[in-house]
């Protein structure tokens, strides 16, 4: 990691889980956040019990898109220019692929960038006995890959934005000099 990277460490937020504390979804997300940390990111987990306390989870809000509409006037509306790692947990394989595909479509619709790798976890076969324990090392590697890619994409986007800003300032420099003379 370069000095530039250390000063602009990406901030990766994990959002998910069920309303039950220590759900398999929450634990899977924690493994992904460890992957992001290993890639140099700062992380924060917003788990299911926390999310359940927020007003946008109230019945009068229909969907995440309704809450996201508040972001439409921002410089970076919705998920624009943001990497989104996707993890699906399901009790069986039938829904996992379909849900992952649907989530990718939603992220694209919100102008986000799904990471190339998305993880699916069959909780019928894979157990998370504690926050540090997963019964399948391959699943751990997949979850960490999602986190690593999210952190690396965030860093790449930040570097690109900084370079684009520097290039636009350089391009305007002659105009500014003429105006100041």
N, C-alpha and C positions, 0 to 999 in steps of 0.2 A: 504494500500500500504506500502511495507517495505522500509527501507532505500535504499536497492539495487534498488528497482523499481523507487524511486524518482530520482536516479542518471542516470538511463537508461530508462527514459520515452520514449515510442515509438513515432515515428513521423509518423502520418497518413496523407497521401496526398489524397485529393479528386480531381479527374480529370473528367471533364464532363460538359455537358451543350450544348446548341445550340449557334449559333453566336448571338442570341438575348439576351441582358443582362436581368437578372431576369427571365429567362425561368423557367418553372416548374421543369425541370431536374436539373438546378442549385440550385433551392430552396430545392428540395428533398435532394440533396447532402449536402447542408448546415445543414439540420436536422441530417443527418447521422454523419457529423463531430462533431456536438454537443454531440452525443452519445459517440464518441471516446474521446472527451475532458472530459466528465463525468467519463470515465473509466481511466483517467489519462494521455491521450496522448496529445502531441503537434500536432497541425493540420495546414494544409495549403490547400487552395482551388485554383485550377487552373481551372477557368471557361471557358466557350465556347468562349467569346470574346478574352480572353487572348490566348487560344489555337489556335485560328484562325490566330494570328499574327506569329506563329512559322513556321519555314521553312519546318518542316516535314508534315505540312498540305498542302504543295504546291502540285500541280498536278503531279509533277515528282516522288513523293513518292506514291507507290501504296497502302500500308497498314501499319498498326501499326507494323506488323512483320518486315517489311523492316527497320523501325527505330530501332526496338529492336535488330536487327542483330549486331548493334554496341556494344551491351553488351555481345556478345557470348564469349569473351575472359576474362571476369571479373571472379573474385573468385566466385561470385554468379551470374552466367549467367542468362539472361532474368529475370524472376520473381522468381528464385529459392529461396525457404525459405521465401517467402514473402506472407503474408495474403492479399487476395484481396476480398473486400466486393463488391457485385454486386447489382446495382439498375437499374431497367428498368422502364422508363416512356413511356406510349403509350396512344393514344387517342382511347381507347376501349380495350377490353380484348383479342381480337383475337391474337395479336402478342406477348403479354407480356410473356407468359410461354415459347414460342418457342425461343424468343430472350434471355431470362434468361438461358435456357439450352445451347444455342449456346455460350454465354459468358463464362459459366462454362467450356465448352470444350476448348475454346481458352485459358483460364487461365491455365488449366491443360497442354495444349500443350506447353505453355511457362514456365512450371515447377512451376507455382504458386499454392497456396492453397486457393481456394475459401472458404469463410466463410460458415458454415453450413446453415445459413439463408441468402437468397437473397430476396430483396424486389421488388415487382412490384406495380406500381402506375398507375391506370387508370385515366388520367387527364380529361376524359369526366365526371367523377363522383367526383373527388377530386380537390379542388382548393387551390392554394397557393396565397392568396391575397397580402401577403407581405413576407419579409424574415423571419418574426417571426410567421406567421399565416398559418395554414393548416386547411381546413374544416373538416378533419376526424382525431380525436385523435388516432384511431387505426393505421392509416398510419404513424403518427408521431412515435408511439411506434415501428413500424416495421423498419422505417428508422433508428431510434436510436439504435435498436438491431444490424443492419448491422455495424454501426460505433463502437459500443461496442465490438462486436466480432472481428472486424479488429484490434482494439487496444489490446484486450486480447491475440489474436493469436500472434501479433507482440511481445508482452512482453514475451509470452511463448517461442517463437523461440529465442529471445535474451537470455533468461535465459538458454535455452538448449545449445546454442552456447558457452556461458560463462562456463557452467559446463563441456562441452566437451573439451574445451580448457584447463581448470584446470586439468581435468583427464589426458589429453595427456601430460601436463607438469609434473605431478606427475609420470606418467609411464616412462618418459624419465629421471627423476632425478637420478636413480641409474646409468644409462649409462653415464650421464654427470659427475657424481662423479668419475667414473672409468677413464674417459678420462682426467680429471683434475688432477689425482694423479700422 
